[in-house]
Amino acid sequence: MSFTIEFQPLGIRLVCGEPFTLLEAARQAGISLRSDCGGAGICGKCAVQIFSTPNKYPPTDTEKTFFTETQLADGLRLACETIVENDLKVQVPSGSVIEGQVLQVEGSQDSIQPDPLIFQKMVRLDEANLNNLASDFTRLQQASEIKSLTANLEVLRRIPDLLRKNNWQANLIIREKELVNLTGQSLLKLLGLAVDVGSTKLACYLMNLETGEVLATKGVPNPQIAYGEDIMARLAFAIKGKDEANTLHSLLMQSINQAAAELCAQIGLSSAEITDACLVGNTAMHHFFLNLPAESLAFSPFVPAVSNSLNPLSSEIGLDAMPGSHVYAPAVIAGFVGSDHLAFLLAEGFSENNRVCLGIDIGTNTEIALQNGSRLVSVSTASGPAFEGAHIRFGMRAAPGAIEHVSIDQQGKAQIQVIGGQSPTGICGSGILDAVSEMRRLGILNHRGRMDKSAPGIRLDDQGKPYFILAESDRQITLSQNDIDQILLAKGAIRAGIDVLMDYLKVKPEEIQEVLIAGAFGSYMRPEHAMRIGMLPEIPLGRVRAVGNAAGAGARMMLISKTIREKAEKLAKRVEYLELTVYPEFSMFYARGIQA
């Protein structure tokens, strides 16, 4: 017997044939409900309100930890905990939906000379006759002046008809020595697509391969977030079975294809005119967009299925592009250090000199590289998604309504800056970092990160636990001791990675000539606050530079230049990977890094 779930105020109705959780129902209805833990019931972000019949859904022990008795009585429940088997109407709070995120696509990039693998050449053939019985393709080879020119069967099937209908003329789209496709007229632009496939966002760039010009850009959320904020949650879902793995792959490619179509439409062209592509991502994202088995990444020793660069056909991975076109997937370095890290290092000129340089790309997994002379070593730290708002009671991504900066006066009064200038609905990573730093400066937090219950601005809840008020408007936004602990764990992991690299390469803080911080969080965070809470070593602020989406910049460079791709191949072989968990006294570095 079927039943209907109605999601308000979205006005979406889903007809169901079997019982399942409200979270799964939201996914099927195309609603991007927050689920930072992937439905494990530990993040509390998928809150919904059940209308009229909340008593039919008694709160679980998990829900009792996230909601007050009043909230439970009002029908607040977790979508991942609520199993529905009858008609139901639910209210979806705005804070429970993934939308409006500020997505960074810009990054620094030196001007490089385009040197694409793809080029086009218009040729004219003599009409076939009894005096020249050479095959159509043989004569195309001769006209192209590439004797070893090859073509796949699909292209060969198109040649006879096009030649005869187009008066024996053809525009050849050639990738090195392969005939990718042929058209009746020259293309106005050779389009290329570069994508930084992040775990939370997709940064897409449409480029002119012949000039190197960026024609259009677009950032969109990674739809896989509905299956878990962190990589391990998604891997756990993917290894349940082939259908689940295909779901993650399909969601990803659908979003990339939609973004690419919108970018092409902006310049009056279509996705079918994309002749080349370059996709980068962490190792899990790399496996997801290539639809490679990911089980080996879910368990120790976390080995990728393949690490060298690949060039599959676009059609093989479901990318909408010119028939016969390829996708360049650069090499990954290790199980948790992917091609996005390689693209970052490439874009910022690592290995081009012997400077002492520290590179940090802060995200759900933070990749850190340290170059000292001729050596370049990388690590991955499980910093978790705390700086993106996960596991923080009022945490959220950088979106309208998020507190992005905080200062606190001597009386414990917080002054806040909110994205969009509206009433605050939560706090994002840069705001969290500011708040913790300011609380440490004023002694509200001690060196162990414990709140002083007697400090200005501190209140106590019904159980005597301290919390700090950031804002009181439409809703009260606070930071609890648990929130602080989550931030300290995340920053402790990052600092431990830095300290291990410095210990391994025998580098002192004062010897570091430059610190490059990539990613959206790095662009908004204040380095002095990161140093105050010990996330970064204390070095002159002038040596710290935010580089934006450097992975996207590296992807664009590789897209338009075969010379840069060759450079990337060499760089990938040069990078040494250091496994933190087996490094001597890693636990000591981590424990020291957690301290505020």
C-alpha positions as CSV (number, residue, x, y, z in Angstrom):
1,M,0.0,0.0,0.0
2,S,1.4,3.4,-1.0
3,F,1.6,6.5,1.1
4,T,2.7,10.1,0.6
5,I,5.3,12.2,2.3
6,E,4.9,15.9,1.8
7,F,7.9,18.2,2.4
8,Q,7.0,21.8,3.2
9,P,7.7,24.7,2.6
10,L,9.2,23.1,-0.5
11,G,5.9,21.8,-1.8
12,I,7.4,18.5,-2.8
13,R,5.4,15.2,-2.5
14,L,6.9,11.8,-2.7
15,V,4.7,8.7,-3.2
16,C,6.3,5.7,-1.4
17,G,5.8,2.0,-1.8
18,E,7.7,0.8,1.2
19,P,8.9,2.1,4.6
20,F,12.2,4.0,4.8
21,T,13.7,6.9,6.7
22,L,12.8,10.5,6.0
23,L,16.5,11.1,5.0
24,E,16.2,8.5,2.2
25,A,12.8,9.9,1.2
26,A,14.4,13.4,0.9
27,R,17.2,12.0,-1.3
28,Q,14.6,10.3,-3.6
29,A,12.6,13.5,-3.7
30,G,15.8,15.4,-4.8
31,I,16.0,17.4,-1.6
32,S,19.5,18.2,-0.5
33,L,19.0,17.6,3.2
34,R,22.0,18.1,5.3
35,S,23.5,14.8,6.5
36,D,27.1,15.5,7.5
37,C,27.5,12.0,9.0
38,G,25.9,10.2,6.1
39,G,22.8,9.2,8.1
40,A,24.7,7.6,11.1
41,G,22.8,9.8,13.6
42,I,25.8,11.5,15.0
43,C,25.7,15.0,13.5
44,G,22.2,16.2,14.2
45,K,22.0,18.3,11.1
46,C,19.1,16.6,9.3
47,A,16.4,18.2,11.6
48,V,12.8,18.2,10.4
49,Q,9.6,19.0,12.1
50,I,6.7,16.5,12.0
51,F,3.3,18.1,11.7
52,S,0.1,17.1,13.6
53,T,1.2,13.5,14.6
54,P,4.6,13.8,16.4
55,N,3.3,11.3,19.0
56,K,3.4,8.6,16.4
57,Y,7.1,9.0,16.2
58,P,8.5,8.8,19.7
59,P,11.9,10.4,20.0
60,T,14.9,8.0,20.0
61,D,17.7,8.2,22.5
62,T,19.8,9.9,19.8
63,E,17.2,12.6,19.2
64,K,17.0,13.2,22.9
65,T,20.7,14.2,22.9
66,F,20.1,16.8,20.2
67,F,16.8,18.4,21.1
68,T,15.2,19.8,24.2
69,E,12.0,18.4,25.6
70,T,10.1,21.4,24.2
71,Q,11.6,20.9,20.7
72,L,10.7,17.2,20.8
73,A,7.2,18.1,21.9
74,D,7.0,20.5,18.9
75,G,7.8,17.6,16.6
76,L,11.5,18.1,15.9
77,R,13.1,14.8,14.8
78,L,16.2,13.7,12.9
79,A,15.3,12.6,9.4
80,C,17.9,9.7,9.6
81,E,16.2,8.4,12.7
82,T,12.6,8.6,11.6
83,I,11.1,5.7,9.7
84,V,7.9,6.5,7.8
85,E,5.2,4.0,6.6
86,N,2.1,6.2,6.5
87,D,1.1,9.6,5.0
88,L,3.1,12.3,6.6
89,K,3.7,16.1,6.3
90,V,7.0,17.5,7.5
91,Q,8.5,20.9,7.7
92,V,12.1,21.3,6.5
93,P,13.9,24.1,8.3
94,S,16.1,26.3,6.1
95,G,19.1,25.4,8.1
96,S,18.7,21.7,7.3
97,V,18.9,22.2,3.5
98,I,22.2,22.5,1.6
99,E,21.8,25.7,-0.5
100,G,23.3,29.1,-1.2
101,Q,26.9,28.0,-0.3
102,V,29.6,30.5,-1.2
103,L,31.8,28.4,-3.5
104,Q,35.2,29.6,-4.4
105,V,36.5,28.9,-7.9
106,E,39.1,31.6,-8.3
107,G,42.8,30.8,-7.7
108,S,46.2,32.2,-8.6
109,Q,47.7,31.1,-11.8
110,D,50.7,32.3,-13.8
111,S,50.0,33.0,-17.5
112,I,51.2,30.0,-19.5
113,Q,51.5,29.5,-23.2
114,P,48.6,27.2,-24.5
115,D,49.9,24.0,-25.9
116,P,46.8,21.8,-26.1
117,L,46.7,18.1,-27.1
118,I,43.8,19.0,-29.3
119,F,43.9,20.9,-32.6
120,Q,41.7,21.2,-35.6
121,K,42.5,21.2,-39.3
122,M,40.3,21.8,-42.3
123,V,41.1,19.5,-45.3
124,R,39.7,19.1,-48.8
125,L,39.9,15.8,-50.6
126,D,39.6,14.9,-54.3
127,E,36.3,13.1,-55.0
128,A,36.6,9.4,-55.1
129,N,37.0,7.9,-58.6
130,L,38.2,4.9,-60.5
131,N,41.7,6.4,-60.8
132,N,42.0,6.6,-57.0
133,L,40.6,3.7,-55.1
134,A,42.2,4.6,-51.7
135,S,39.8,4.4,-48.8
136,D,38.2,7.5,-47.4
137,F,40.2,7.2,-44.2
138,T,43.5,6.6,-46.0
139,R,43.0,9.8,-48.0
140,L,42.1,11.7,-44.7
141,Q,45.4,10.4,-43.3
142,Q,47.2,11.8,-46.2
143,A,45.4,15.1,-46.1
144,S,46.1,15.5,-42.4
145,E,49.8,14.9,-43.0
146,I,49.8,12.5,-40.0
147,K,50.7,9.1,-41.5
148,S,50.0,7.2,-38.3
149,L,46.7,8.9,-37.7
150,T,44.2,6.6,-35.9
151,A,40.4,6.7,-35.4
152,N,38.0,4.6,-33.4
153,L,35.2,2.7,-35.0
154,E,32.5,5.2,-34.2
155,V,34.5,8.0,-36.0
156,L,35.2,5.7,-39.0
157,R,31.4,5.1,-39.4
158,R,30.8,8.9,-39.7
159,I,33.5,9.6,-42.3
160,P,31.9,8.4,-45.6
161,D,28.5,10.2,-45.1
162,L,30.1,13.5,-44.0
163,L,32.5,13.7,-46.8
164,R,29.9,13.1,-49.5
165,K,27.4,15.5,-48.0
166,N,30.0,18.2,-47.4
167,N,31.5,18.3,-50.9
168,W,34.6,16.3,-49.8
169,Q,35.6,18.7,-47.1
170,A,36.0,18.0,-43.4
171,N,37.3,19.7,-40.3
172,L,39.4,17.2,-38.4
173,I,39.5,17.3,-34.6
174,I,42.8,15.7,-33.7
175,R,44.2,14.7,-30.3
176,E,47.9,14.1,-30.9
177,K,47.7,11.3,-33.5
178,E,44.1,10.3,-33.0
179,L,41.2,11.6,-35.0
180,V,38.7,12.4,-32.3
181,N,35.9,13.6,-34.5
182,L,35.2,15.5,-37.7
183,T,32.8,18.3,-38.5
184,G,31.6,20.0,-41.6
185,Q,32.9,23.4,-40.6
186,S,35.8,24.7,-38.4
187,L,34.8,25.2,-34.8
188,L,34.7,28.8,-33.6
189,K,36.4,27.7,-30.3
190,L,38.0,24.5,-29.2
191,L,36.3,24.1,-25.8
192,G,37.9,22.4,-22.8
193,L,36.5,21.7,-19.4
194,A,38.5,21.7,-16.2
195,V,36.9,20.6,-12.9
196,D,38.2,20.6,-9.4
197,V,36.1,17.8,-7.9
198,G,36.1,18.7,-4.2
199,S,34.3,16.7,-1.5
200,T,32.0,19.7,-0.8
201,K,32.1,21.7,-4.0
202,L,32.7,21.3,-7.7
203,A,34.6,24.2,-9.3
204,C,34.1,24.1,-13.1
205,Y,35.9,26.1,-15.8
206,L,35.1,26.3,-19.5
207,M,38.2,27.3,-21.5
208,N,39.3,28.1,-25.0
209,L,42.1,25.6,-25.6
210,E,43.7,27.6,-28.4
211,T,44.0,30.9,-26.4
212,G,44.0,29.7,-22.8
213,E,41.1,32.1,-22.0
214,V,38.7,31.2,-19.3
215,L,35.3,31.6,-20.9
216,A,33.0,30.9,-18.0
217,T,33.2,29.5,-14.4
218,K,30.7,28.0,-12.1
219,G,30.8,26.5,-8.6
220,V,28.2,24.0,-7.4
221,P,27.8,21.9,-4.3
222,N,28.9,18.3,-4.5
223,P,25.6,16.4,-4.3
224,Q,27.3,13.4,-2.6
225,I,27.1,15.4,0.6
226,A,23.7,13.9,1.2
227,Y,25.6,10.6,1.7
228,G,28.1,12.0,4.2
229,E,30.1,15.1,4.9
230,D,33.4,13.2,5.3
231,I,35.0,10.9,2.8
232,M,34.9,7.8,5.0
233,A,31.1,8.0,5.3
234,R,30.8,8.1,1.5
235,L,33.2,5.2,1.1
236,A,31.2,3.2,3.6
237,F,28.1,3.8,1.5
238,A,29.9,3.0,-1.8
239,I,31.2,-0.4,-0.6
240,K,27.7,-1.6,0.3
241,G,27.2,-2.7,-3.3
242,K,27.4,-1.8,-6.9
243,D,24.2,0.1,-6.9
244,E,25.4,2.4,-4.1
245,A,28.7,3.0,-5.9
246,N,26.9,3.8,-9.1
247,T,24.7,6.2,-7.2
248,L,27.7,8.3,-6.0
249,H,29.2,8.2,-9.5
250,S,26.0,9.2,-11.2
251,L,25.2,12.0,-8.8
252,L,28.7,13.5,-9.4
253,M,28.6,13.3,-13.2
254,Q,25.0,14.6,-13.3
255,S,26.1,17.8,-11.5
256,I,29.3,18.2,-13.6
257,N,27.2,17.7,-16.8
258,Q,24.6,20.2,-15.7
259,A,27.3,22.8,-14.8
260,A,29.1,22.2,-18.1
261,A,25.9,22.7,-20.0
262,E,25.1,25.9,-18.2
263,L,28.6,27.2,-18.9
264,C,28.4,26.4,-22.6
265,A,25.0,28.0,-22.8
266,Q,26.5,31.2,-21.5
267,I,28.6,31.5,-24.6
268,G,26.0,30.1,-27.0
269,L,27.5,26.7,-27.5
270,S,26.7,23.2,-26.3
271,S,28.5,20.4,-24.3
272,A,28.9,18.4,-27.5
273,E,31.6,20.9,-28.5
274,I,33.8,20.2,-25.5
275,T,36.8,18.5,-27.0
276,D,39.0,17.9,-24.0
277,A,38.6,17.8,-20.2
278,C,40.8,17.6,-17.0
279,L,39.3,16.4,-13.7
280,V,41.2,16.5,-10.4
281,G,40.1,15.5,-6.9
282,N,41.2,13.7,-3.8
283,T,41.8,10.0,-4.2
284,A,38.2,9.1,-3.2
285,M,36.7,11.6,-5.6
286,H,39.1,10.4,-8.3
287,H,37.8,6.9,-7.9
288,F,34.2,8.1,-7.7
289,F,34.3,10.1,-11.0
290,L,36.1,7.3,-12.8
291,N,33.7,4.8,-11.2
292,L,36.7,2.7,-10.0
293,P,36.2,0.2,-7.1
294,A,36.8,2.2,-3.9
295,E,36.8,-0.6,-1.3
296,S,40.6,-0.5,-1.0
297,L,40.4,3.1,0.1
298,A,38.0,2.3,3.0
299,F,40.3,0.0,4.9
300,S,43.9,0.0,6.0
301,P,46.4,0.4,4.3
302,F,44.2,2.6,2.1
303,V,45.6,1.8,-1.2
304,P,44.2,3.3,-4.4
305,A,43.1,1.0,-7.2
306,V,45.3,2.9,-9.6
307,S,47.7,5.8,-9.1
308,N,49.1,6.7,-12.5
309,S,47.4,9.2,-14.8
310,L,44.5,8.0,-17.0
311,N,42.9,9.2,-20.3
312,P,39.5,7.5,-20.6
313,L,37.0,8.5,-23.2
314,S,34.5,11.0,-21.9
315,S,31.7,8.5,-22.7
316,E,33.4,5.9,-20.4
317,I,32.8,8.0,-17.3
318,G,29.5,9.6,-18.4
319,L,30.8,13.1,-19.2
320,D,28.7,14.9,-21.8
321,A,31.3,16.1,-24.4
322,M,32.2,15.7,-28.0
323,P,32.0,12.0,-29.1
324,G,35.5,10.6,-29.1
325,S,36.9,13.1,-26.7
326,H,39.0,12.1,-23.7
327,V,39.3,13.1,-20.0
328,Y,42.7,13.6,-18.4
329,A,42.8,12.3,-14.8
330,P,46.2,13.2,-13.4
331,A,48.1,10.9,-11.1
332,V,47.1,10.5,-7.4
333,I,49.9,10.3,-4.8
334,A,48.4,8.1,-2.1
335,G,45.1,6.9,-0.6
336,F,44.4,10.3,0.9
337,V,46.5,12.5,-1.2
338,G,45.0,13.0,-4.6
339,S,45.4,14.7,-7.9
340,D,43.9,17.9,-6.5
341,H,47.0,18.1,-4.2
342,L,49.2,17.5,-7.2
343,A,47.4,20.3,-9.1
344,F,47.9,22.7,-6.1
345,L,51.7,21.9,-6.0
346,L,51.9,22.4,-9.8
347,A,50.1,25.7,-9.8
348,E,52.2,27.2,-7.0
349,G,55.5,26.2,-8.5
350,F,56.7,23.6,-6.0
351,S,59.8,21.8,-7.2
352,E,60.8,24.7,-9.4
353,N,63.3,26.0,-6.9
354,N,64.9,25.0,-3.6
355,R,62.9,27.3,-1.3
356,V,61.6,26.1,2.1
357,C,57.9,26.3,1.5
358,L,54.9,25.0,3.4
359,G,51.7,24.3,1.4
360,I,48.3,23.6,3.1
361,D,45.0,22.8,1.5
362,I,42.5,22.8,4.4
363,G,39.4,20.7,3.9
364,T,37.6,17.6,5.2
365,N,41.0,16.0,4.7
366,T,43.8,18.5,4.9
367,E,46.8,17.9,2.6
368,I,50.1,19.4,3.7
369,A,53.4,19.6,1.7
370,L,56.8,20.8,2.9
371,Q,59.6,21.5,0.5
372,N,63.1,21.8,1.8
373,G,65.7,22.0,-0.9
374,S,65.4,19.2,-3.4
375,R,62.9,17.2,-1.2
376,L,59.2,17.6,-1.3
377,V,57.1,15.6,1.2
378,S,53.3,15.4,1.6
379,V,51.0,14.1,4.3
380,S,47.2,13.9,4.7
381,T,45.6,14.7,8.1
382,A,42.1,13.6,9.1
383,S,41.2,17.1,10.2
384,G,37.5,16.3,9.7
385,P,34.8,18.7,8.5
386,A,34.7,20.9,11.6
387,F,36.0,24.0,9.8
388,E,33.1,23.5,7.3
389,G,30.6,23.5,10.1
390,A,30.1,19.8,10.7
391,H,29.9,18.5,14.3
392,I,29.4,22.1,15.5
393,R,26.0,22.6,17.0
394,F,25.3,25.8,15.0
395,G,27.9,25.1,12.4
396,M,27.2,25.6,8.7
397,R,29.1,26.2,5.4
398,A,29.9,29.7,4.1
399,A,26.4,30.7,3.0
400,P,24.1,33.7,3.6
401,G,23.3,33.9,7.3
402,A,26.6,32.4,8.4
403,I,28.8,34.3,10.9
404,E,32.1,34.6,9.0
405,H,34.1,36.9,11.4
406,V,34.0,37.4,15.2
407,S,35.6,39.8,17.6
408,I,35.0,39.9,21.4
409,D,35.4,42.8,23.7
410,Q,36.6,42.8,27.3
411,Q,33.0,42.4,28.6
412,G,32.6,39.2,26.6
413,K,30.3,40.8,24.0
414,A,30.7,39.3,20.5
415,Q,30.7,41.6,17.5
416,I,29.9,39.5,14.4
417,Q,30.0,39.8,10.6
418,V,27.4,37.8,8.7
419,I,27.5,36.7,5.1
420,G,24.8,38.6,3.2
421,G,24.3,41.1,6.0
422,Q,21.2,39.3,7.4
423,S,20.3,37.8,10.7
424,P,22.7,35.0,11.7
425,T,21.5,31.4,11.3
426,G,24.8,29.7,12.2
427,I,28.6,30.0,12.0
428,C,31.1,28.9,9.3
429,G,34.8,27.9,9.6
430,S,36.4,31.4,9.5
431,G,34.0,32.6,12.2
432,I,34.6,29.6,14.4
433,L,38.4,30.2,14.1
434,D,38.0,33.9,15.0
435,A,35.8,33.1,18.0
436,V,38.1,30.5,19.4
437,S,41.1,32.8,18.9
438,E,39.4,35.7,20.6
439,M,38.2,33.5,23.5
440,R,41.8,32.4,24.0
441,R,43.1,36.0,23.8
442,L,40.7,37.1,26.6
443,G,41.3,34.1,28.8
444,I,37.8,32.7,28.3
445,L,39.7,29.6,27.1
446,N,42.8,28.3,28.9
447,H,45.8,26.6,27.2
448,R,44.0,23.3,27.3
449,G,40.9,24.7,25.6
450,R,38.7,24.6,28.7
451,M,36.1,27.3,29.2
452,D,36.4,29.5,32.3
453,K,32.9,29.3,33.8
454,S,33.4,32.7,35.5
455,A,34.6,34.5,32.4
456,P,32.6,37.3,30.8
457,G,30.1,36.1,28.1
458,I,30.0,32.5,29.5
459,R,26.6,31.1,30.5
460,L,25.7,27.7,32.1
461,D,23.0,25.4,30.8
462,D,20.7,23.3,33.0
463,Q,23.4,20.7,33.5
464,G,26.0,23.3,34.6
465,K,27.9,23.1,31.3
466,P,29.4,26.3,30.0
467,Y,28.6,27.9,26.6
468,F,29.4,31.2,24.9
469,I,26.8,33.4,23.2
470,L,27.8,34.7,19.8
471,A,24.5,36.2,18.8
472,E,20.9,36.6,20.0
473,S,18.5,37.7,17.3
474,D,16.0,35.4,15.6
475,R,17.8,32.5,17.3
476,Q,20.6,32.2,19.8
477,I,23.9,31.1,18.3
478,T,26.3,29.7,20.8
479,L,29.6,27.8,21.1
480,S,29.7,24.9,23.6
481,Q,32.6,23.2,25.2
482,N,31.9,20.3,22.8
483,D,32.1,22.6,19.8
484,I,35.4,24.0,21.1
485,D,36.7,20.4,21.5
486,Q,35.8,19.5,17.9
487,I,37.7,22.6,16.6
488,L,40.8,21.8,18.7
489,L,40.8,18.2,17.4
490,A,40.6,19.5,13.8
491,K,43.3,22.1,14.3
492,G,45.4,19.6,16.3
493,A,45.4,17.2,13.3
494,I,46.6,20.0,11.0
495,R,49.3,21.2,13.4
496,A,50.5,17.6,14.0
497,G,50.9,17.1,10.2
498,I,52.9,20.3,10.0
499,D,55.1,19.5,12.9
500,V,55.8,15.9,11.7
501,L,56.9,17.3,8.3
502,M,59.1,19.8,10.0
503,D,60.6,17.1,12.2
504,Y,61.1,14.8,9.3
505,L,62.9,17.3,7.1
506,K,64.6,19.0,10.0
507,V,63.0,22.5,9.4
508,K,62.6,25.1,12.0
509,P,59.7,27.6,11.9
510,E,62.0,30.6,11.3
511,E,63.4,28.7,8.2
512,I,60.1,28.6,6.4
513,Q,60.2,31.2,3.7
514,E,56.6,31.0,2.6
515,V,53.3,29.4,3.7
516,L,50.7,28.9,1.0
517,I,47.1,28.2,2.1
518,A,44.7,27.0,-0.5
519,G,40.9,26.6,-0.4
520,A,38.0,28.7,0.5
521,F,38.6,28.5,4.2
522,G,42.2,29.5,3.7
523,S,41.1,32.7,1.9
524,Y,38.8,33.9,4.7
525,M,40.7,32.8,7.8
526,R,42.9,35.3,9.6
527,P,46.5,33.9,9.9
528,E,47.1,35.7,13.1
529,H,44.2,33.9,14.7
530,A,45.4,30.5,13.4
531,M,48.8,31.2,15.0
532,R,47.2,32.3,18.3
533,I,45.4,29.0,18.8
534,G,48.5,27.0,17.5
535,M,47.2,25.8,14.2
536,L,50.1,27.4,12.4
537,P,53.7,27.8,13.6
538,E,54.6,31.4,14.6
539,I,56.3,33.0,11.6
540,P,56.1,36.5,10.2
541,L,52.6,37.2,8.8
542,G,54.0,38.6,5.6
543,R,55.2,35.0,4.7
544,V,51.6,33.7,4.8
545,R,49.7,33.9,1.5
546,A,46.2,32.6,0.6
547,V,46.2,31.2,-3.0
548,G,42.4,30.5,-3.4
549,N,41.5,27.4,-5.4
550,A,45.0,26.4,-6.5
551,A,43.8,22.9,-7.4
552,G,41.4,24.5,-9.9
553,A,44.3,26.6,-11.3
554,G,46.4,23.5,-11.7
555,A,43.6,21.7,-13.5
556,R,43.3,24.6,-15.9
557,M,47.0,24.6,-16.6
558,M,47.0,20.8,-17.4
559,L,43.9,21.2,-19.6
560,I,45.5,23.6,-22.0
561,S,49.1,22.4,-22.1
562,K,50.6,19.0,-22.8
563,T,53.9,20.4,-21.6
564,I,52.4,21.1,-18.2
565,R,50.9,17.6,-18.2
566,E,54.4,16.2,-18.7
567,K,55.6,18.4,-15.9
568,A,52.8,17.1,-13.6
569,E,53.8,13.5,-14.4
570,K,57.4,14.2,-13.2
571,L,56.2,16.1,-10.2
572,A,53.9,13.2,-9.1
573,K,56.9,10.9,-9.1
574,R,59.0,13.3,-7.1
575,V,56.5,13.9,-4.2
576,E,57.3,11.7,-1.2
577,Y,54.3,10.5,0.8
578,L,54.7,10.2,4.6
579,E,52.2,8.1,6.5
580,L,51.5,9.9,9.7
581,T,50.0,7.0,11.7
582,V,53.3,5.1,11.6
583,Y,55.6,8.1,12.3
584,P,57.4,7.8,15.6
585,E,55.8,9.7,18.4
586,F,53.0,10.9,16.1
587,S,50.6,10.7,19.1
588,M,52.8,13.2,21.0
589,F,52.7,15.7,18.1
590,Y,48.9,15.3,17.9
591,A,48.4,15.7,21.7
592,R,50.6,18.8,21.6
593,G,48.7,20.2,18.6
594,I,45.3,19.9,20.3
595,Q,46.3,22.4,23.0
596,A,44.9,25.9,22.6
